[in-house]
Amino acid sequence: MVSAAQITTLIKEAIPGAQVRVEDPYNDGQHFTAIVIAEQFAGQTMIKQHRLVNDALKSYLDDGSIHALQLKTYSPEQWQQAQVQVI
């Protein structure tokens, strides 16, 4: 079983400087939600952003340790714009 803390560490190691929040909403160690904000995402499509994160978690995704990952990725600028739209 993998923890939210382990996922956070893997993402931060793969994407230096990223701000990462991972939660296990069902407390089952298999279904996770994540928000990742990283400068490396600037100018990248959402698919490319998600691939960067998924590559960091590849072994856990491949072996089924992570059954589901609801992922939201943003560049810092995109995050700032998203926060303005919410308010």
N, C-alpha and C positions, 0 to 999 in steps of 0.2 A: 504494500500500500504506500502511496506517495502522499506527501503533505503539501499544503499550500506554501509553507515556508521553503520546501525543497524546490518547488516550481519557481517561486520568486527568485531564489538563488540562481537557478539554471538560466533563467531569462536575463538576469542582471549580468551574469558572466558572459553570455553570448552577445548582449547588446549593452556595452559599457555606457554608463550615464543614464540608462533608462530609469524612469519612475514606474514602479510596478505595484499593482495591488491585485492579489489573488485571494479568492475566497472559495470555501468548500460549503456551499449553501445547504447541502443535505447531510453534511458531516459523515460522508461515506467513503471519502478518500478516492473517489473515482469521477465525480462530477464537479467541475470547477468553473468559476467565472474569473476573468482576468481583464484588467485595464492596463495597457502598456503605453506610456508616453515616451517617445524617443526622438532625438534630433535626426537619427538615421532614417526615420520614416518620411522626412520632408521630401516632397517630389515623387514619392513612391505610390503606386496604386495600393488599394486596400489588400489585394491579393498578395502583392509582394511584401507588404507589411506583415501579413499573417504568416507567410512562408518563413520570414525571419524568426518569428516566435516559434512556429511549429518545428523548425529545424533544431532549435534549442531543446525541444522536448521530444525529439524523434524517438529515442529509445523507449520512453514511457508510453508514447502514443502507439508505437509499433507492437509492444508486448501487451497492450491492453490495460496497463496500470492506470492510465488516464482514459476513461471511457468516453467522456464528453468534456469539451472545453468551449465555453461561450467566451469569445475573444473580441475585445474592442481595442483598436490601436489608433493612435493619434501622433502626429508631430506636435511639438509644443504650440505652434500656431493654430493647428486644427483643434487642439484641446481648448485653447483660449477662446476660439470662436464658438465651440460647442457649449462652453460655460455661459457665454453671453446669450446664446439662443435659449438656454434653459431658464434664465432669470426673467 
